[in-house]
Amino acid sequence: MAGPGQQRRALRLRPDAPAWRWLEDDGLDVGVALPVNAYATLVLTERADIESDARA
């Protein structure tokens, strides 16, 4: 339960102004406008099948 002064995040959100472009190295640059306290990683995780290329 949220205490005094705490806010809850919305259970659903709608990204606004989606934009994307292909990069020269076959990467994809994705952008969206989100409300305050929303995280792009959550949107991408829910909408895309993301694979990590761990070449560190």
KAGITA-V350375 format. One record per pair of residues at least 12 apart in sequence whose ideal C-beta (glycine too) atoms are under 7 Angstrom apart, sorted by the first residue. I is the first residue (numbers start at 1). J is the second residue. Records with the same first field share a line. If there is no record, write none. Layout:
# KAGITA-V350375
I->J  J
This chain:
# KAGITA-V350375
9->37
13->34  35  38
15->32  33  34  43
16->32  33
17->32  33
18->32
19->31
